[in-house]
Amino acid sequence: MSTGRTRRSAAGREEVAVEDETVRRTGRWRGVSALALVAGAVGILAAVPGLVLCGVVGIAFAAVSRSARPPPVTLRIERSVSESRPAPDETVTVTVEVENVGEAICNDLRVVDGVPPGLGVAEGSPRFATAPLRPGETASFSYGIAATRGVHRFESAFVLLRDTVGATERVARVPAATDTPLTCVPPLGFGIEGSLRDQTIDQPGRVLTDVGGSGVAFQATREYRPGDPLSRVDWNRLAKTGDLSTVDLREERAAAVVLLVDAREEAYRASGPEAESAVSRSVRAAGALYVGLTNAENPTGIAALSPDPYWLAPGSGPTHRAQVREALATHPAFAPAPPDEPFFPSIRLRRLRRRLPARAQVVVCAPVCDDALVRLLRRLDVGGHRVSVVSPDPTATDTPGSQLARTERRVRLSKLRAAGIPVIDWGDEPLAVALARAGGSR
Amino acid sequence: MSHAIDPSPPRLSEGVAVVAGAVGTLALAVSPAAFGLGALGTVTVGAGLYRRSHAAVTLGATGVFCGVLLAGLADAPPELLLLSTAGTVVAWDVATFAIDLGAELGRAAETRRLELVHAGASTGLALGAAVVGTLVYRLVGGGPALAPVVLLCGAVVLAIALRP
C-alpha cells in the first residue's frame, strides 16, 4: 500500500497523483483448474477422450488468470461543474472526464466519483464503468447533484482497474486535476419576529421595558418632579383635584442580541437519513431571526458554538447583513458536515463571554441533544446574559431508541425552562408557526 | 437527497449469462438426462442472478458442467462437449461479474461498454480454447490420451509465455 505519491507516467509529460493504492488478486478463477482436473479424471476413468479434451477450456482460463497483471493507474481525472455558485436546490451537472495518460490499455475501468459529503445525487449516477480505454483516450460521464447551503468540495474519485478476466485488481483514489468547489449561499429568508427577554441597551427600539419614561404603554402616575416634560403631565387629574402628577410610560428600547448557533458535533442530528440536520435548521432559524431582529432595530450579531469559532459583533445595516448571509452559508463553523476537532466547553464559553457586549442577550439555536449544552446555557444565563432558546427537534419516534432520545430531550428542555430560560420547541411546522405558538413578539 | 443504490446486476450481462448457459445446455441435447441437468443448472444461474448470490450461480454452473460429464459418458461428440463447457464457463464468469458490478456501481450506472468488452473477452477466450482443442484433437487423431497431454503442455507453455 502506497499513499499520496506522484508518479511520472512513461510519456513524461503528465504527473498522476494517486492515493491509497492497493493491488490484490481477486481469486475469482481459483476453482477453474479443478474443472479441468475433474473432466480429465472422469474422461480417463471412463475412457472418453472428449471429456479429457473439455479440460482445455478450464486450463486456458487458469493460464490467463495466472499470468494476468493489473494495469497501472495512469489516469487523469478532470471534473467540471455547470454552475459553481448555484442557488439552493438547483441541480448542478457534474461532468467527469477520465483520461488514460499511460502506456497500457485499461480493459476494465470503474470509477466512483467523490461526491461532496452532504450533497445528494439528483439525477444519473456518480458511478461509471468503461472499457477499453486506450492510451490517450478519454471517457466521460456526468450526473446531477442538488445544491444545498455551504461550500462543498469534491473528494478524490475512487478508481478500480481490473485485467480482462478480472483475476487481479488495483484500487486507488485519484484526485481531480483541478479543484471545483461549489458555493451555495441561500438568502436569509423573511424576517421572523422572535420574543426577546427583558434585557435592553440604551438605544430606542421596540422592546417594552419596565423603565418609566416616554413611550406609548401606560405604566404608572407619580409625583410631578421639576423638569418633567409638559406633555406627560396628567392635566385631567390637575383639573379634578389640583394635584400635579406625571404619567410614566414604559420606555421602548433596543436589545443587543447575539444569535448563537450550536454547531458542535453533538448537534449534527436528524430524524432520518434523508432529513435536514438540526444544524442546518438552526442556521436557517438564525438567518430568519437576524432579519426579523434587525428590522425591529435591534443590533444583532452571530456566533457559532463549535470547535471552529465564528464571531460577528452585533450590528445592523446592509453591509452587516451581507456579512451574515455569507458567513451562515460558507463559514466552516456552519458546515453541513460535522467538525472533527474536539470541543472544549469551558474555554469556548469563556471566550464567548469575553466577546459578548455588556447587556447583550443571547438567542441560542440548538437541538439540545446533550446535557453539556444545558449546563453551558445555564452558566451563560446566570452570568448576566439573558438566554432564550429556539430548538429544532431532530428526534423521531420510529424506534424505542429514538423515543428514548425524544424523552431525554424533552427533559432537558424542561430543565432549561425550570432555570428560567424560555425555550421554543420547533418540530416539523414552519419556524414562524412555532414562534407564534410560543407567544410571538412581546 | 441521495437515493439508495439499486444493487441489481446490469441487465445486459444477466442476459448474456443466461444465453451462454442455454447454449451450453442445448449442446447437451444428445442425452436427455444431461439436457435436464443442464436446464436445471441454467435456471439456477438465472435465480442466482436474481438473488444476487454467488453461491447459487456457482451451483448452477456446476450443474451444467455435471450435465457435460453425463453427456460425455453417453458418448456425445467432443465438439459439442467443448462448446457446452465453454458455455458453462462463460455463463459463470459473466454472471459473477454482473453481480459484482451491480454491487459496486449499481444498476443506474453506465456500464454497457465494460459489460460488452468483458462478455466478448470471456466468450472469445472460451471459444478460442475450444477451437484450438478441437483442431489439435482432429490433427493428432492418435491415441485418446495423446491430445490432452499435448494441450496441457501447450497451456503450460502459454502460461509461461504470458508471464511478464
Interface residues (C-beta under 8 A of the other chain):
Chain A: R28 G31 V32 L35 V38 A39 G40 V42 G43 I44 A46 A47 V48 P49 G50 L51 V52 L53 C54 G55 V56 V57 G58 I59 A60 F61 A62 A63 V64 R66 S67 R69 N107 D108 L109 R110 V112 G120 V121 G124 S125 R127 F128 A129 T130 A131 P132 F141 A146 L160 T164 V165 G166 E274
Chain B: M1 S2 H3 I5 T58 F65 V68 L69 G72 L73 D75 A76 P77 P78 L81 L82 T85 A86 V89 D93 T96 F97 D100 L101 E104 L105 G106 A108 A109 E110 T111 R113 L114 V117 H118 A121 S122 L125 A126 G128 A129 A130 V132 G133 T134 Y137 P144 A145 A147 P148 L151 L152 A155 V156 L158 A159 L162 R163 P164
